């Protein structure tokens, strides 16, 4: 701990605070990018599910049309 204080003492309180602010900002950006990646994964999965649902609805509509004409 003493070495850490010796290392940071030339920076002063302002420098240490600026370093901490930068570190927290960096952590926030990393978490934000991870959230964005997860959101894109969910959106892509939702789009695939919607396409499959539309295809199933279309298939059922054709089946109903065929059964209604017979």
C-alpha positions in Angstrom: 0.0 0.0 0.0 2.9 2.3 0.8 4.3 1.8 -2.7 1.0 2.7 -4.2 0.9 6.0 -2.2 4.4 6.8 -3.3 3.5 6.1 -6.9 0.4 8.2 -6.9 1.6 11.1 -4.7 3.2 13.1 -7.6 -0.2 13.1 -9.4 -1.9 14.8 -6.5 -5.6 14.5 -5.6 -6.8 15.8 -8.9 -4.7 13.4 -10.9 -5.9 10.4 -8.8 -9.5 11.5 -9.2 -9.1 12.0 -13.0 -7.6 8.5 -13.2 -10.5 7.0 -11.2 -13.0 8.8 -13.4 -11.3 7.5 -16.5 -11.2 3.9 -15.1 -15.0 4.0 -14.2 -15.8 5.6 -17.6 -13.9 2.8 -19.3 -15.7 0.1 -17.3 -19.1 1.7 -18.1 -18.2 1.7 -21.9 -17.2 -2.0 -21.7 -20.4 -2.9 -20.0 -22.4 -0.8 -22.5 -20.8 -2.6 -25.4 -21.6 -6.0 -23.9 -25.2 -5.0 -23.4 -25.4 -3.8 -27.0 -24.0 -7.2 -28.2 -26.5 -9.1 -26.1 -29.3 -6.9 -27.4 -28.3 -7.5 -31.0 -28.3 -11.3 -30.3 -31.8 -11.0 -28.9 -33.0 -9.0 -31.9 -31.5 -11.4 -34.4 -33.1 -14.4 -32.6 -36.4 -12.5 -32.5 -36.2 -11.8 -36.2 -35.6 -15.5 -37.0 -38.5 -16.5 -34.8 -40.8 -14.0 -36.5 -39.8 -15.3 -39.9 -40.5 -18.9 -38.9 -43.9 -17.7 -37.4 -44.8 -15.9 -40.7 -43.9 -19.1 -42.7 -46.0 -21.2 -40.4 -49.0 -18.9 -40.6 -48.7 -18.9 -44.4 -48.5 -22.7 -44.4 -51.6 -22.9 -42.2 -53.5 -20.4 -44.3 -52.8 -22.5 -47.5 -53.9 -25.6 -45.6 -57.1 -23.9 -44.5 -57.8 -22.8 -48.1 -57.3 -26.3 -49.4 -59.5 -27.8 -46.7 -62.2 -25.2 -47.4 -62.3 -25.9 -51.1 -62.6 -29.7 -50.7 
